[in-house]
Amino acid sequence: MIRRRGASRRRYAVTIALRIALANMRCGDADAARAEWERFWGGPDEGRSAFGALRDLPPHPTLGSCLGNEPGDSYEQWFLRLARHADEHEAQMAAYRQTLAERNDDVMDEDPDPDEDAVLESGR
């Protein structure tokens, strides 16, 4: 959803729609994040202006910076940071999936219980 371009003091308010766009930006590389951000704001110039207005907001007590930026990040550095976080998350998820696969292999490699086999063969 493209933001309205009206000259309102709430133009750069942190809304649910903005938080959804930010969540979608954390799912890909820097180019995908930039495309999502600029689509949300209506173009590259508006996206850069929005970043300038929102980057220095005080951090939320528990969530931190709403944009996920660090002080002093440029517009380009911010997208690279988002891509790095997405890559780190994907690596963590790959390691987790590998651990689950190994656990499943270990369970499948166990010797079958002879008592269970006897019950299955007798039909009870």
N, C-alpha and C positions, 0 to 999 in steps of 0.2 A: 504494500500500500504506500503510495507516494505521499509524503507529507505536504500539507498545504503550504503555500508560499507566502501567506499573509505576514505582514509586519506586526507580529504579536510578541509581547514580552515572554510568552510561554512557548514560543516557536521551538526552542531547544529543550523543552521539558522532557524528563525521563519518564516515558509512558510504558505501558504494557507492550504496545506495538514496537517501541524501540528495543525493549528487552528481548522480544522475540527475534527481531532482526539481529541483535547482538549474539543470541544463542545460535542462530543459523550461521553466523559468521565463523563460529568456532569449529565448524565441521569440515573445513577444507584447507586449501592452500591460500597463500597471500592474495593471489588474483581472484579467487572465488570470494574471499572475504571482502575485498575491495569492491567487487561487482555488486555484492549484496548491500553493502553500505551505501554506495552511490545510487543504486536502484531505490533504496528506501528514501533517500533524501531528494532524489530527482535529478541527479547529475553530479559530475566530478567537482564542479565549483561549489555547489551546495553542500556536498559531502565534506569537502575540506573546511568550509565555514562551520559546519556543525561540529566537526572534530575540534576546531579551535575554540568553540564555545563550551564544549562539554569536557574537554580533557582535564581542566583544572578544577572541576567540581570536587568538593570535599568527599573523601571516601566514606562509604557506608560503614558503620561500626563492625558489622560481621561479614558483609559481602565484599568490602574493599571498593576499589575504583569501578564505577559502573561500566567503563569502557575496557577495563583490563589493561590499561596503559600504565607506564611508569613515568614519573616526573621527568620532563625533558625529552620524551619521545617525540619524534617528528611524525608526520602523517604516514610516511613510508615505513618508518621503523615500527610503528604500531601494527601495521598489517603483517610485517615479518614476525613480530612477537606472537601474534595470533596464530600464524602458520606453525611456528615452533611449538607452541602449546598443543596444537592439534596433532603434530607429529609425535610429541612426547606421550600424549594420551593414547594414540594408536599403538605405540610401542608397548605401553603398559597393558593395553587390552590384548595384544598379541601374546605377551608373556603369560597373562592370565589364562587365555584360551589354551596355550601350550600346557600349562600346569593342569588344567582340567582334563585335557586329552591324555596326559600321562597318568593321572589318577584313574581314569576310565580304563586305560590299558592294564594298569596294575590290578584292578578289580577283575577284569576279564581273564587275567593270567592265573588267578588263584585255582588251586586244585578243587575240583568239584567234591562236594560232600557225598560220600558213598551212601549214607542213610537217605538222603534226598533222592538219589538215583533209584534206590530200592523202592521207595514209595511211588515214584513215577512209573516204574516198570510194572508194579503190581496193580496199578490202576486205582489206588485209593486216593 
